[in-house]
Amino acid sequence: MKITDYHTPTPHIHCNRLARYKICVSLHMNISRDILWKGIIEDLFEDFLWYFLPDLAENEVDFGEGFEFLDKELAALLPENERRKRHADKLVKFFTKAGKPHYILLHIEVQGYDDAHFAKRMFEYYYRIRDRWHVPVCAFVLYTNENTAFQPIFFEERHHKTRLLYEFPVFTLVGKVEQDLEVPKNPFSLVMKVAHKALQKKQRTDNKQLIWKMELVRELYKAGYAREKIQYILTFIRLYVRFAKPDKEVVLEKDIEIFTKPPKPMGIIEAVLAEARRIGEEEGKAEGKAEGEAKGKKEDAFGMFDEGLSLEAVVRITKLPYTTIQAWEKEWGKTK
């Protein structure tokens, strides 16, 4: 991937969904990944452009004019596809530096499942977008599925001596290592690292998930991004892969609070958050009361030791007394 040192993104007007995100997290809603992708692409759109399409961002996009997201218009182009929709797509209008053409449309697809007709669908969107607006159309596909046999880069149709070829740029997540996903000073790198972890089955267990989520949270705060961007990415980290047990969500939230100053009262949103944490803690306790809970925490600690975490790190994560974790570490050592 080409790494481009880019300027600070220009603010643009869009619907602030931060409060709605927080409530969704508090109520433990099962938000689909398609919804998460559409939301994070819109919220971090300039970062998205510089991450995946740096040449387009540098040479053509007039960031001072802002963007227009045409999701409703895009859905209306293929209504039959919308009814059985399982993918994330965006249509974005942006103005050009040259002014000729005055604006261009960018069609984005995030494809997370195998679809034998995907290339055809990409072409159908292209000609319908072109027919509707009569302006140049760019396309980009992010493949988050595991099967490379279903990751086309073009659509082709032939009959007799007539040939049609529609090519589109793609980014394939499977097969990448974490270093491939790092673009300096671009917060979308963290979004991609979350999606990369989700492809690895070994990283989806609660213990493993807690470890890498906490690592990404620290990286996020250390980078010093704007508070609003931090909140958007935190939401993606929380919801893209979910814990099996609610008590792990409580542990993660407590770790996040370490990096934030005490918040000012915000009324209903903070009240909902507090209530969600209380419910999560009660659910965790209900699974075994005192002895069962202690056993569960002990197993968690053993799992963290297996992952190579230090005594101090386990103490900080579990919030248990140092002497307790120290005794468990000795007991764990005897089993090896």
C-alpha positions as CSV (number, residue, x, y, z in Angstrom):
1,M,0.0,0.0,0.0
2,K,1.2,3.5,-0.9
3,I,1.8,5.5,2.3
4,T,1.0,9.2,1.9
5,D,1.7,11.9,4.4
6,Y,-1.4,14.0,4.2
7,H,-2.8,17.1,5.6
8,T,-5.2,17.4,8.6
9,P,-8.7,16.5,7.3
10,T,-11.0,19.4,6.6
11,P,-14.1,19.4,8.8
12,H,-17.3,18.7,6.9
13,I,-20.9,18.7,8.0
14,H,-22.7,15.4,8.7
15,C,-25.2,14.0,11.1
16,N,-23.5,13.5,14.6
17,R,-24.5,10.0,15.6
18,L,-22.3,9.9,18.7
19,A,-25.1,9.9,21.2
20,R,-27.0,7.2,19.3
21,Y,-23.8,5.1,19.2
22,K,-23.4,5.3,23.0
23,I,-27.0,4.2,23.6
24,C,-26.6,1.2,21.2
25,V,-23.5,0.1,23.1
26,S,-25.2,0.5,26.4
27,L,-28.2,-1.7,25.5
28,H,-25.9,-4.4,24.1
29,M,-27.6,-4.3,20.7
30,N,-26.4,-6.7,18.0
31,I,-25.5,-4.2,15.3
32,S,-24.7,-5.8,12.0
33,R,-21.2,-5.3,10.6
34,D,-22.7,-3.8,7.4
35,I,-24.2,-1.0,9.5
36,L,-20.8,-0.5,11.3
37,W,-18.9,-0.2,8.0
38,K,-21.4,2.3,6.5
39,G,-21.2,4.4,9.7
40,I,-17.4,4.4,10.1
41,I,-16.8,5.1,6.4
42,E,-19.0,8.2,6.6
43,D,-17.7,9.4,9.9
44,L,-14.0,9.0,8.8
45,F,-14.5,9.5,5.1
46,E,-11.5,11.8,4.5
47,D,-9.3,9.3,6.4
48,F,-10.8,6.5,4.4
49,L,-9.9,8.3,1.1
50,W,-6.3,8.9,2.2
51,Y,-6.0,5.3,3.4
52,F,-7.3,3.5,0.3
53,L,-7.2,6.0,-2.5
54,P,-4.4,8.5,-1.8
55,D,-3.8,9.4,-5.4
56,L,-7.5,10.4,-5.8
57,A,-7.4,12.3,-2.6
58,E,-4.2,14.2,-3.4
59,N,-4.9,15.0,-7.1
60,E,-8.6,15.3,-7.5
61,V,-10.6,15.9,-4.4
62,D,-11.5,19.4,-3.3
63,F,-11.8,18.8,0.4
64,G,-12.9,22.4,1.0
65,E,-16.2,21.7,-0.7
66,G,-17.2,18.8,1.6
67,F,-19.0,15.6,0.6
68,E,-22.6,14.5,0.0
69,F,-23.6,10.9,0.9
70,L,-26.2,9.6,-1.5
71,D,-27.2,6.3,0.2
72,K,-31.0,6.6,-0.4
73,E,-30.4,7.4,-4.0
74,L,-28.1,4.4,-4.4
75,A,-30.6,2.1,-2.7
76,A,-33.3,3.2,-5.2
77,L,-31.1,2.2,-8.2
78,L,-31.4,-1.5,-7.4
79,P,-34.5,-2.0,-5.3
80,E,-34.6,-5.7,-5.8
81,N,-31.0,-6.0,-4.4
82,E,-31.9,-3.8,-1.4
83,R,-34.6,-6.3,-0.3
84,R,-32.0,-9.1,0.1
85,K,-29.2,-6.8,1.1
86,R,-26.3,-8.2,3.2
87,H,-23.5,-5.8,2.2
88,A,-22.3,-2.3,3.0
89,D,-22.3,0.2,0.2
90,K,-21.9,3.9,-0.1
91,L,-22.3,6.5,-2.9
92,V,-20.4,9.7,-2.2
93,K,-20.4,12.9,-4.2
94,F,-17.2,15.0,-4.1
95,F,-16.1,18.1,-5.9
96,T,-12.9,18.2,-8.0
97,K,-10.0,20.6,-7.8
98,A,-10.0,21.2,-11.6
99,G,-13.7,21.9,-11.8
100,K,-14.0,19.8,-14.9
101,P,-16.0,17.7,-14.3
102,H,-17.5,19.8,-11.5
103,Y,-18.1,16.7,-9.3
104,I,-17.5,12.9,-9.3
105,L,-19.3,10.0,-7.7
106,L,-17.5,7.4,-5.7
107,H,-19.2,4.0,-5.3
108,I,-17.9,2.0,-2.3
109,E,-18.6,-1.6,-1.5
110,V,-17.5,-3.6,1.6
111,Q,-18.0,-7.2,0.8
112,G,-17.9,-9.7,3.7
113,Y,-19.4,-12.8,2.2
114,D,-19.1,-15.0,-0.9
115,D,-21.2,-13.9,-3.8
116,A,-20.9,-15.4,-7.2
117,H,-22.8,-12.4,-8.7
118,F,-20.8,-9.7,-7.0
119,A,-18.9,-8.5,-10.1
120,K,-22.1,-8.3,-12.1
121,R,-23.7,-6.2,-9.3
122,M,-20.8,-3.8,-9.4
123,F,-21.3,-3.2,-13.1
124,E,-25.0,-2.8,-12.7
125,Y,-24.4,-0.1,-10.1
126,Y,-21.9,1.6,-12.4
127,Y,-24.2,1.9,-15.4
128,R,-27.2,2.9,-13.3
129,I,-25.2,5.5,-11.5
130,R,-23.8,6.8,-14.8
131,D,-27.2,6.8,-16.4
132,R,-28.8,8.7,-13.4
133,W,-26.2,11.5,-12.9
134,H,-24.2,11.6,-16.2
135,V,-20.9,12.2,-14.5
136,P,-17.7,10.1,-14.1
137,V,-18.0,7.3,-11.6
138,C,-15.2,5.8,-9.5
139,A,-15.5,2.5,-7.6
140,F,-13.7,0.8,-4.8
141,V,-14.2,-2.6,-3.1
142,L,-13.0,-3.6,0.4
143,Y,-13.1,-7.4,0.7
144,T,-13.4,-8.6,4.3
145,N,-14.4,-12.2,3.5
146,E,-11.9,-15.1,3.7
147,N,-12.5,-16.9,0.4
148,T,-10.2,-15.3,-2.3
149,A,-12.1,-17.3,-4.9
150,F,-15.0,-14.8,-4.4
151,Q,-13.0,-11.6,-4.7
152,P,-13.2,-10.4,-8.3
153,I,-11.5,-7.3,-9.6
154,F,-13.5,-7.0,-12.9
155,F,-16.7,-7.9,-14.7
156,E,-16.5,-9.1,-18.2
157,E,-19.1,-10.0,-20.8
158,R,-18.6,-11.2,-24.4
159,H,-20.7,-12.1,-27.3
160,H,-19.4,-12.7,-30.8
161,K,-17.0,-9.8,-31.5
162,T,-18.4,-7.6,-28.7
163,R,-16.6,-7.4,-25.4
164,L,-17.3,-5.4,-22.2
165,L,-14.8,-5.1,-19.4
166,Y,-15.4,-3.2,-16.2
167,E,-12.4,-3.1,-13.8
168,F,-12.5,-1.7,-10.2
169,P,-9.8,-1.3,-7.6
170,V,-10.0,-3.5,-4.5
171,F,-8.3,-4.1,-1.2
172,T,-8.3,-7.6,0.2
173,L,-8.0,-8.0,3.9
174,V,-7.3,-11.8,4.1
175,G,-3.6,-12.6,3.8
176,K,-2.5,-9.3,5.2
177,V,-0.3,-9.0,8.3
178,E,-0.8,-6.2,10.8
179,Q,2.1,-4.2,9.5
180,D,0.4,-4.1,6.0
181,L,-2.5,-2.2,7.6
182,E,-0.5,0.6,9.2
183,V,-0.6,4.0,7.5
184,P,1.1,6.6,9.7
185,K,-1.2,9.3,11.3
186,N,-4.3,7.7,9.7
187,P,-7.0,6.6,12.2
188,F,-8.5,4.2,9.7
189,S,-5.5,2.0,10.3
190,L,-7.1,1.0,13.7
191,V,-10.4,0.2,12.0
192,M,-8.6,-2.1,9.6
193,K,-6.8,-3.8,12.5
194,V,-10.1,-4.6,14.2
195,A,-11.4,-6.2,11.0
196,H,-8.2,-8.1,10.6
197,K,-8.5,-9.5,14.1
198,A,-12.0,-10.6,13.3
199,L,-10.8,-12.8,10.5
200,Q,-8.6,-14.8,12.9
201,K,-10.7,-17.4,14.8
202,K,-8.1,-17.7,17.5
203,Q,-8.5,-14.0,18.2
204,R,-12.3,-14.2,18.8
205,T,-12.2,-15.9,22.2
206,D,-13.2,-13.6,25.1
207,N,-9.7,-13.6,26.7
208,K,-7.9,-13.0,23.4
209,Q,-10.4,-10.4,22.3
210,L,-10.1,-8.5,25.6
211,I,-6.3,-8.4,25.2
212,W,-6.2,-7.0,21.6
213,K,-9.1,-4.6,22.2
214,M,-7.3,-3.1,25.1
215,E,-4.1,-2.9,23.0
216,L,-6.0,-1.0,20.3
217,V,-7.6,1.3,22.8
218,R,-4.2,2.3,24.2
219,E,-2.9,2.8,20.6
220,L,-6.0,4.9,19.8
221,Y,-5.5,7.3,22.8
222,K,-1.7,7.4,22.4
223,A,-2.2,8.7,18.8
224,G,-3.9,11.8,20.0
225,Y,-6.8,11.9,17.5
226,A,-9.7,14.3,17.9
227,R,-12.1,13.2,20.6
228,E,-15.0,12.7,18.2
229,K,-12.9,10.4,16.0
230,I,-11.8,8.5,19.1
231,Q,-15.5,7.9,20.1
232,Y,-16.3,6.6,16.6
233,I,-13.4,4.1,16.5
234,L,-14.1,3.0,20.1
235,T,-17.6,2.1,19.0
236,F,-16.2,0.1,16.1
237,I,-13.8,-1.7,18.5
238,R,-16.6,-2.5,20.9
239,L,-19.2,-3.8,18.4
240,Y,-17.4,-5.3,15.4
241,V,-16.6,-8.5,17.4
242,R,-18.7,-9.1,20.5
243,F,-17.8,-10.8,23.8
244,A,-19.6,-14.0,24.7
245,K,-19.9,-12.9,28.3
246,P,-21.1,-9.4,29.3
247,D,-18.6,-9.2,32.2
248,K,-15.8,-8.8,29.7
249,E,-17.5,-5.7,28.3
250,V,-17.5,-4.2,31.8
251,V,-13.7,-4.9,32.1
252,L,-13.1,-3.3,28.7
253,E,-15.2,-0.2,29.7
254,K,-13.2,0.2,32.9
255,D,-10.0,0.0,31.0
256,I,-11.3,2.7,28.6
257,E,-12.1,4.9,31.5
258,I,-8.5,4.9,32.6
259,F,-7.7,7.0,29.5
260,T,-10.5,9.4,29.9
261,K,-11.0,12.3,32.3
262,P,-14.1,12.1,34.5
263,P,-16.9,13.1,32.2
264,K,-19.2,16.1,32.8
265,P,-22.8,15.1,33.5
266,M,-24.6,14.4,30.3
267,G,-28.0,13.5,31.6
268,I,-29.8,10.5,30.0
269,I,-26.8,9.1,28.0
270,E,-24.6,8.8,31.0
271,A,-27.5,7.4,33.0
272,V,-28.1,4.7,30.4
273,L,-24.3,3.8,30.4
274,A,-24.2,3.5,34.2
275,E,-27.3,1.3,34.2
276,A,-25.8,-0.9,31.4
277,R,-22.6,-1.4,33.4
278,R,-24.6,-2.3,36.5
279,I,-26.7,-4.8,34.6
280,G,-23.6,-6.3,33.1
281,E,-21.9,-6.7,36.5
282,E,-25.1,-8.4,37.9
283,E,-25.2,-10.8,35.0
284,G,-21.6,-11.8,35.6
285,K,-22.3,-12.3,39.3
286,A,-25.4,-14.4,38.6
287,E,-23.4,-17.0,36.8
288,G,-22.0,-18.5,39.9
289,K,-22.2,-16.1,42.9
290,A,-19.0,-15.8,45.0
291,E,-17.3,-19.2,44.3
292,G,-18.3,-19.5,40.7
293,E,-17.2,-15.9,40.0
294,A,-13.9,-16.5,41.7
295,K,-13.3,-19.6,39.7
296,G,-14.1,-17.8,36.5
297,K,-11.7,-15.0,37.3
298,K,-9.1,-17.5,38.2
299,E,-9.5,-19.2,34.8
300,D,-9.3,-15.9,33.1
301,A,-6.1,-15.1,34.9
302,F,-4.6,-18.5,33.9
303,G,-5.6,-17.7,30.3
304,M,-3.8,-14.3,30.5
305,F,-0.7,-16.0,31.9
306,D,-0.9,-18.5,29.0
307,E,-0.9,-15.5,26.6
308,G,2.3,-14.2,28.2
309,L,0.8,-11.3,30.2
310,S,2.8,-10.1,33.2
311,L,1.7,-10.3,36.8
312,E,1.2,-6.5,36.9
313,A,-0.9,-6.6,33.7
314,V,-3.2,-9.3,35.0
315,V,-3.7,-7.3,38.2
316,R,-4.6,-4.2,36.3
317,I,-7.1,-6.0,34.0
318,T,-8.8,-8.1,36.7
319,K,-8.8,-5.3,39.3
320,L,-8.1,-8.0,41.9
321,P,-5.6,-7.7,44.8
322,Y,-2.0,-8.2,43.9
323,T,-1.6,-11.0,46.5
324,T,-4.4,-12.9,45.0
325,I,-3.0,-12.8,41.4
326,Q,0.5,-13.5,42.8
327,A,-0.8,-16.7,44.4
328,W,-2.7,-17.7,41.2
329,E,0.5,-17.1,39.2
330,K,2.4,-19.6,41.4
331,E,-0.4,-22.1,41.1
332,W,-0.5,-21.6,37.3
333,G,3.3,-22.2,37.2
334,K,3.0,-25.6,38.9
335,T,0.7,-26.8,36.1
336,K,3.3,-26.1,33.4
